[in-house]
């Protein structure tokens, strides 16, 4: 059994910053943080901890891939992820400074890997909460290859439909402080 890990960086980072704002009492609750765009800009993800929490023993991880928007030149976050063994895919933001192509690239990679390199008993670990990934889960189940589709996400940001379709769920919420990079 191998684990194939796919991480939507923006989902992990933005929602982690929101939850951290609530824990630091900058926001009243998660609704306040979301509605008023209140975030803790000091919160950064510790990719080693994320890898351990979502993938377990590194020897069982066949692929760990991080996806996101091109960071500023001085941003060290991608180097930290690479140092922990993540492969990186970045895309430029569009002219409205909106992230594009990330979810579809993750879905494309998941389906491609399921068709070419995964075997029965292998596990997909998707770290995101977007409902955009529901069709990917359904396609994996339709393949009837015995691939397990797991999801890790913050409790407040996981789509109920995504949560209902996955095989297993890991809540990142109780691990907020452990996932914070120092």
C-alpha positions as CSV (number, residue, x, y, z in Angstrom):
1,X,0.0,0.0,0.0
2,X,1.3,3.4,-1.0
3,X,0.0,6.9,-0.2
4,X,-0.4,9.6,-2.9
5,X,-0.7,13.0,-1.3
6,X,-2.1,16.0,-3.1
7,X,-2.2,19.3,-1.2
8,X,-4.0,22.5,-2.3
9,X,-1.8,25.0,-0.6
10,X,-4.2,28.0,-0.8
11,X,-6.9,26.0,0.9
12,X,-4.6,24.9,3.7
13,X,-3.0,28.3,4.2
14,X,-6.0,30.6,3.9
15,X,-8.3,28.5,6.1
16,X,-5.4,27.9,8.6
17,X,-4.9,31.7,8.9
18,X,-8.7,32.1,9.5
19,X,-8.8,29.5,12.2
20,X,-5.7,30.9,13.8
21,X,-7.4,34.4,13.9
22,X,-10.2,32.8,15.8
23,X,-7.9,31.0,18.2
24,X,-5.9,34.3,18.8
25,X,-9.2,36.1,19.4
26,X,-8.8,38.5,16.4
27,X,-12.0,37.1,15.1
28,X,-15.1,36.3,17.2
29,X,-15.7,33.0,15.4
30,X,-15.0,31.3,12.1
31,X,-18.0,33.0,10.5
32,X,-16.7,36.4,11.5
33,X,-13.2,35.5,10.1
34,X,-14.8,34.3,6.8
35,X,-17.3,37.2,6.4
36,X,-14.8,39.9,7.3
37,X,-11.7,38.4,5.8
38,X,-9.9,38.3,9.2
39,X,-6.8,36.2,9.1
40,X,-3.6,35.7,11.2
41,X,-1.0,36.6,8.6
42,X,1.7,35.1,10.8
43,X,0.3,31.6,10.5
44,X,2.3,29.5,8.0
45,X,2.1,25.7,7.5
46,X,4.8,23.4,8.7
47,X,5.0,21.0,5.7
48,X,6.9,18.4,7.7
49,X,4.0,18.2,10.2
50,X,1.5,18.2,7.4
51,X,3.3,15.4,5.6
52,X,3.4,13.3,8.8
53,X,-0.2,14.0,9.8
54,X,-1.7,13.2,6.3
55,X,0.7,10.7,4.9
56,X,2.1,8.9,7.9
57,X,5.4,7.2,7.7
58,X,7.4,8.7,4.8
59,X,8.4,5.3,3.6
60,X,4.8,4.7,2.6
61,X,4.4,7.9,0.7
62,X,4.9,7.3,-3.0
63,X,4.0,10.9,-4.1
64,X,3.6,14.2,-2.2
65,X,2.7,17.1,-4.3
66,X,1.9,20.7,-3.4
67,X,-0.1,23.0,-5.7
68,X,-0.6,26.7,-5.6
69,X,-0.1,30.2,-7.0
70,X,3.3,31.6,-7.8
71,X,4.6,33.2,-4.6
72,X,6.6,36.4,-4.4
73,X,10.4,36.0,-5.0
74,X,11.2,36.4,-1.3
75,X,8.6,33.8,-0.1
76,X,10.4,30.8,1.4
77,X,7.3,28.6,1.8
78,X,7.8,26.6,-1.4
79,X,11.4,25.9,-0.4
80,X,10.3,24.7,3.0
81,X,7.8,22.3,1.2
82,X,10.5,21.1,-1.2
83,X,12.8,20.4,1.8
84,X,10.1,18.1,3.2
85,X,9.9,16.1,0.0
86,X,7.0,17.8,-1.8
87,X,7.0,18.2,-5.6
88,X,5.6,21.6,-6.5
89,X,3.3,22.9,-9.2
90,X,2.6,26.6,-9.4
91,X,0.6,28.7,-11.7
92,X,0.5,32.5,-12.2
93,X,-2.6,34.3,-11.0
94,X,-4.9,35.7,-13.7
95,X,-5.3,39.4,-14.5
96,X,-7.8,39.8,-11.6
97,X,-5.2,38.3,-9.2
98,X,-7.3,35.2,-8.8
99,X,-6.0,31.7,-8.6
100,X,-6.6,29.5,-11.6
101,X,-5.9,26.0,-12.8
102,X,-5.0,24.6,-9.4
103,X,-8.1,22.4,-8.7
104,X,-8.2,21.1,-12.2
105,X,-4.5,20.2,-12.2
106,X,-5.0,18.3,-8.9
107,X,-7.9,16.4,-10.4
108,X,-6.0,15.7,-13.6
109,X,-3.0,14.4,-11.6
110,X,-5.2,12.2,-9.3
111,X,-7.1,10.7,-12.2
112,X,-3.8,10.2,-14.2
113,X,-2.1,8.6,-11.3
114,X,-5.1,6.3,-10.6
115,X,-5.1,5.1,-14.2
116,X,-1.3,4.6,-14.5
117,X,0.5,4.0,-11.2
118,X,-2.0,3.2,-8.4
119,X,-2.9,-0.3,-7.4
120,X,-5.6,-1.8,-5.2
121,X,-5.1,-0.8,-1.6
122,X,-3.2,2.4,-2.5
123,X,-4.5,5.6,-0.8
124,X,-5.1,9.0,-2.2
125,X,-4.9,11.7,0.4
126,X,-6.4,15.0,-0.8
127,X,-5.7,17.9,1.5
128,X,-8.4,20.4,0.6
129,X,-12.1,20.9,1.4
130,X,-13.5,22.1,-2.0
131,X,-16.5,20.4,-3.5
132,X,-14.7,20.7,-6.9
133,X,-13.0,17.4,-6.0
134,X,-16.3,15.4,-5.7
135,X,-16.2,14.3,-9.4
136,X,-12.7,13.0,-8.9
137,X,-13.8,10.8,-6.0
138,X,-16.7,9.5,-8.0
139,X,-14.4,8.7,-11.0
140,X,-12.0,6.9,-8.7
141,X,-14.8,4.8,-7.3
142,X,-16.1,4.1,-10.8
143,X,-12.7,2.6,-11.8
144,X,-13.3,-0.2,-9.2
145,X,-9.6,-0.5,-8.7
146,X,-9.8,-0.7,-4.9
147,X,-8.2,2.7,-4.4
148,X,-9.0,4.4,-1.1
149,X,-9.8,8.1,-1.3
150,X,-9.1,10.1,1.9
151,X,-9.5,13.7,2.6
152,X,-7.9,16.0,5.2
153,X,-9.3,19.5,5.8
154,X,-10.2,22.1,8.3
155,X,-13.6,21.3,9.9
156,X,-15.0,24.7,8.9
157,X,-14.0,24.5,5.3
158,X,-14.8,21.0,4.1
159,X,-17.7,20.7,1.7
160,X,-20.4,18.4,3.2
161,X,-20.7,16.6,-0.1
162,X,-16.9,16.1,-0.3
163,X,-16.9,14.8,3.3
164,X,-19.8,12.4,2.5
165,X,-18.0,10.9,-0.5
166,X,-14.5,10.2,1.0
167,X,-13.4,7.0,2.6
168,X,-11.7,8.5,5.6
169,X,-11.3,12.0,7.0
170,X,-8.6,13.7,8.9
171,X,-9.5,16.9,10.6
172,X,-6.7,19.5,10.6
173,X,-8.5,21.6,13.1
174,X,-7.2,20.0,16.3
175,X,-3.7,20.2,14.9
176,X,-3.6,23.9,14.1
177,X,-0.7,24.7,16.5
178,X,1.2,21.6,15.5
179,X,0.9,22.6,11.8
180,X,2.1,26.1,12.5
181,X,5.6,26.7,11.2
182,X,7.9,28.4,13.6
